[in-house]
Amino acid sequence: MNMVKSIVTTNQAVDPLNYRNAMSQFAGAVNIVTTDGPAGRRALTLSAGCSVSDNPATILICLQRVHTDNLMFIENGVFAFNVLHAGQKDLAEAFAGRNHLTMEERFALAEWNVMATGSPVLKGALASLDCKIISRQDHATHHVLFGEVLALRQISAEQSQAEGNEALVYLNRSYHQLKI
């Protein structure tokens, strides 16, 4: 018989560590979000993003406020949302800052192009959504950015499976390959 440890919180204030531990059980797609423009070029690995609407096509991303370089996204007013496949785990690690490369060294690890906004779009991503920021809300520790999708590119599910490029997900504080 498996015993499961339960943590019950009875008040409004949930301990941040307990919350992070609970959220580590939430599988999320691994993405690299990028921006480029007058404020500069920046990218980072992100699992805090999701679809908001299909009409108009809108997504949201959550960026940590503690990293002041994330203001580049807001100042540029644009971003690209690149969905990674399992073969791009090393790229996810690089843009998460785990190997301490400069931003230019990180970008040099892959091939990029642009679509409508000028934000770098990752060649070989499962999908890339090129967005202009239409709304922003600062909440607690994060900037929440809503992006209207101006252009997108995706590979077909058949092509992805034929090439063995299953989705890369983050769960229990590690990367996993999502097999369908």
BAGU-458396 format. One record per residue (C-alpha): residue number from 1; x, y, z. Coordinates in Angstrom, 3 decimals. Last residue first. Layout:
N
- NUM,X,Y,Z
...
This chain:
180
- 180,1.532,9.918,-28.372
- 179,4.888,10.124,-26.666
- 178,5.738,13.242,-24.680
- 177,9.472,13.329,-24.120
- 176,10.390,14.387,-20.607
- 175,12.417,17.204,-19.071
- 174,12.926,17.539,-15.321
- 173,11.539,19.417,-12.330
- 172,8.704,16.952,-11.712
- 171,7.346,17.670,-15.193
- 170,8.680,19.688,-18.143
- 169,7.547,18.672,-21.609
- 168,9.338,18.233,-24.942
- 167,6.974,17.248,-27.747
- 166,7.817,14.288,-29.957
- 165,10.262,14.794,-32.790
- 164,10.859,11.241,-33.979
- 163,11.191,12.450,-37.590
- 162,8.166,10.441,-38.706
- 161,6.279,11.552,-35.590
- 160,6.908,15.242,-36.294
- 159,6.114,14.878,-39.980
- 158,2.826,13.136,-39.186
- 157,1.927,15.739,-36.562
- 156,2.477,18.421,-39.193
- 155,5.133,21.078,-38.719
- 154,4.043,24.486,-37.619
- 153,4.450,28.107,-38.640
- 152,2.575,31.073,-37.327
- 151,1.909,34.718,-38.075
- 150,0.230,37.686,-36.375
- 149,-0.647,35.926,-33.114
- 148,-2.006,38.486,-30.662
- 147,0.123,38.365,-27.546
- 146,-0.987,38.734,-23.944
- 145,1.861,39.376,-21.530
- 144,1.752,38.507,-17.827
- 143,4.699,40.139,-16.041
- 142,5.474,38.055,-12.980
- 141,6.296,38.079,-9.264
- 140,2.941,39.358,-7.979
- 139,0.866,40.213,-11.031
- 138,1.869,42.713,-13.670
- 137,-0.678,42.775,-16.467
- 136,0.095,43.412,-20.091
- 135,-2.068,43.674,-23.190
- 134,-1.763,43.648,-26.967
- 133,1.800,42.376,-27.307
- 132,2.533,41.513,-30.922
- 131,3.027,37.850,-31.688
- 130,4.853,35.350,-33.884
- 129,3.774,31.800,-33.083
- 128,6.247,29.016,-33.791
- 127,5.336,25.336,-33.879
- 126,7.197,22.041,-33.598
- 125,10.415,24.061,-33.718
- 124,12.770,23.158,-36.581
- 123,13.892,26.713,-37.342
- 122,13.437,28.846,-34.246
- 121,11.751,32.201,-34.859
- 120,13.671,35.318,-33.810
- 119,11.360,38.312,-33.318
- 118,11.131,40.508,-36.417
- 117,7.392,41.009,-36.014
- 116,5.990,39.326,-39.142
- 115,8.213,36.270,-39.683
- 114,11.845,35.952,-38.708
- 113,14.586,33.350,-39.060
- 112,16.679,31.343,-36.649
- 111,19.184,28.494,-36.765
- 110,20.472,27.101,-33.499
- 109,23.389,27.166,-31.032
- 108,24.474,30.696,-32.054
- 107,21.453,32.144,-30.209
- 106,22.859,30.812,-26.930
- 105,26.311,32.238,-27.623
- 104,24.741,35.654,-28.340
- 103,22.805,35.541,-25.061
- 102,25.978,34.729,-23.155
- 101,26.418,31.151,-22.018
- 100,26.081,30.246,-18.341
- 99,25.364,26.518,-18.895
- 98,22.062,26.468,-17.002
- 97,20.796,29.736,-18.423
- 96,17.314,28.425,-19.230
- 95,18.169,29.306,-22.844
- 94,20.987,26.750,-22.777
- 93,18.902,24.037,-21.115
- 92,16.108,24.457,-23.665
- 91,18.695,24.215,-26.458
- 90,20.018,21.004,-24.942
- 89,16.456,19.612,-24.832
- 88,15.898,20.312,-28.538
- 87,15.559,16.675,-29.619
- 86,12.483,16.376,-27.394
- 85,10.570,18.924,-29.462
- 84,10.274,22.616,-28.639
- 83,7.378,25.047,-29.094
- 82,8.623,28.509,-30.158
- 81,6.692,31.581,-28.944
- 80,7.832,34.726,-30.756
- 79,7.633,38.102,-29.048
- 78,6.654,41.704,-29.696
- 77,6.203,45.053,-27.927
- 76,9.944,45.783,-28.015
- 75,9.709,47.567,-24.638
- 74,7.598,44.790,-23.133
- 73,9.869,41.992,-24.339
- 72,12.970,43.984,-23.365
- 71,11.516,44.259,-19.840
- 70,12.661,40.655,-19.428
- 69,16.173,42.053,-18.936
- 68,14.985,43.127,-15.463
- 67,14.949,39.505,-14.319
- 66,13.076,39.762,-10.987
- 65,9.859,40.366,-12.943
- 64,9.628,36.750,-14.047
- 63,7.892,36.355,-17.379
- 62,4.433,34.836,-17.877
- 61,3.229,34.201,-21.414
- 60,-0.211,34.549,-22.928
- 59,-1.602,33.469,-26.253
- 58,-4.095,35.009,-28.675
- 57,-5.576,33.986,-32.021
- 56,-8.442,36.408,-32.538
- 55,-10.487,34.327,-32.525
- 54,-8.536,31.295,-31.297
- 53,-8.398,32.454,-27.698
- 52,-6.198,32.284,-24.587
- 51,-3.593,29.661,-25.494
- 50,-0.901,29.025,-22.931
- 49,2.470,30.026,-21.551
- 48,4.437,29.345,-18.389
- 47,6.779,26.615,-19.664
- 46,9.517,29.029,-20.664
- 45,13.100,28.909,-21.863
- 44,14.503,32.353,-22.537
- 43,15.258,34.751,-25.345
- 42,16.524,38.306,-25.718
- 41,17.390,40.762,-28.482
- 40,17.536,44.481,-27.851
- 39,15.348,47.378,-26.690
- 38,14.902,48.685,-30.267
- 37,13.700,45.298,-31.517
- 36,14.065,41.602,-30.900
- 35,12.081,39.164,-28.813
- 34,12.227,35.467,-28.098
- 33,10.263,32.826,-26.231
- 32,11.676,29.313,-26.074
- 31,9.098,26.708,-25.235
- 30,8.731,23.590,-23.115
- 29,5.197,22.235,-22.861
- 28,3.994,21.939,-19.292
- 27,3.265,19.037,-16.997
- 26,1.783,20.064,-13.635
- 25,3.294,17.966,-10.823
- 24,5.971,20.642,-10.318
- 23,3.014,22.917,-9.503
- 22,2.520,21.168,-6.148
- 21,6.183,21.604,-5.242
- 20,6.087,25.263,-6.303
- 19,2.986,25.815,-4.115
- 18,4.571,24.079,-1.125
- 17,7.651,26.264,-1.550
- 16,5.545,29.443,-1.818
- 15,3.587,28.681,1.391
- 14,-0.093,29.285,0.749
- 13,-1.565,32.325,2.466
- 12,-5.373,32.118,2.390
- 11,-5.613,29.723,5.313
- 10,-6.365,26.035,5.650
- 9,-3.459,24.474,3.841
- 8,-3.388,20.700,3.833
- 7,-0.191,18.918,2.972
- 6,-0.766,15.286,2.181
- 5,1.889,12.604,2.142
- 4,0.767,9.608,0.127
- 3,1.229,6.132,1.555
- 2,1.414,3.399,-1.012
- 1,0.000,0.000,0.000
